[in-house]
Amino acid sequence: MEGRGILMAGNDTLFKELLRIEKIGNYWVYIAIAGNSIPVLFALSDSLNGKWLFENKEHDFPQQIEYELIKHDFLTARTIGLINGKLIVDEYAMKKQN
C-alpha cells in the first residue's frame, strides 16, 4: 500500500511525504519519508477488526499511527503522540478513488 501526503496553502506546497506499508521479514511496517529526509519506520503493534496500529516510541511526533476501515471505500487515519507533554491527535478521512 502506498500513498502521498501533501499540505498546501493556495498553490504553494508546504509539506510532502511518501507513505508505504510493507512486510519486512516477519513484520509489517509503516514507512514515512518526509521531503528528502531519511525514512521513519513504525512497527505494526496491533490489528483487530479493521484497525491497525503502528508505533515508533522513539519518534518525535507522531509516536503512533492508526488506520481504521470504516466502509469498504472509506478509511480514517490518526496520528497520535506527545508534544511537550501534551497529547495531540490529528485525524484524516480518506475515500477510495476510482
C-alpha positions in Angstrom: 0.0 0.0 0.0 1.4 3.4 -1.0 0.3 6.9 -0.7 1.3 10.6 -0.6 0.7 13.3 1.9 0.7 16.9 0.7 0.0 20.0 2.7 -0.8 23.0 0.6 -1.7 26.7 1.1 -3.2 28.0 -2.1 -0.9 27.0 -4.9 2.1 26.6 -2.5 3.3 23.1 -1.4 4.2 23.4 2.3 5.0 19.8 3.0 5.2 16.5 1.1 5.7 12.9 2.3 5.7 9.5 0.8 3.9 6.7 2.8 4.1 3.0 2.5 3.0 -0.1 4.3 5.0 -3.3 3.6 6.1 -6.5 5.1 9.8 -6.7 6.0 10.8 -10.2 7.1 8.0 -11.3 9.5 7.0 -7.7 10.4 4.5 -5.2 8.9 5.9 -1.7 8.9 4.6 1.8 8.1 7.3 3.8 6.3 7.1 7.6 6.1 9.6 9.7 4.1 9.0 13.5 4.6 10.6 15.6 2.0 14.2 14.5 1.5 14.7 13.1 5.0 15.6 9.5 5.9 12.7 7.0 6.2 11.0 6.7 9.6 9.6 3.2 10.4 6.6 2.4 12.6 6.1 -1.3 13.5 2.6 -2.8 13.5 1.8 -3.4 17.2 -1.9 -4.2 17.0 -4.5 -5.2 14.4 -8.1 -6.1 15.1 -11.5 -5.7 13.4 -10.4 -3.3 10.6 -8.0 -1.3 12.8 -4.2 -1.2 12.5 -1.9 0.5 15.0 1.8 1.3 14.1 4.2 2.5 16.7 7.6 4.2 17.0 8.0 5.4 20.6 11.4 7.0 19.7 10.0 9.3 17.1 9.4 13.0 18.0 5.8 13.1 16.5 3.8 11.1 16.0 4.6 8.1 18.1 1.5 6.2 16.8 -0.3 6.0 13.5 -3.7 4.3 13.5 -5.8 3.3 10.5 -9.4 2.3 10.7 -11.5 0.9 7.8 -15.0 2.4 8.2 -16.5 1.1 5.0 -15.0 -0.8 2.0 -14.1 2.6 0.4 -13.6 4.8 3.5 -10.7 4.9 5.8 -9.6 7.1 8.7 -6.0 7.7 9.8 -4.9 9.2 13.1 -1.5 10.5 14.2 -1.1 10.3 17.9 1.7 11.5 20.2 3.1 13.8 22.8 4.4 17.2 22.0 5.9 18.9 25.1 4.0 16.5 27.3 0.6 17.3 25.7 -1.3 14.6 23.8 -2.0 15.5 20.2 -4.4 13.5 18.0 -4.9 14.5 14.3 -7.5 12.7 12.2 -7.7 12.3 8.4 -10.5 10.9 6.4 -9.8 9.1 3.1 -12.1 7.9 0.4 -11.1 5.4 -2.3 -10.8 7.0 -5.8 -11.9 5.0 -8.8 
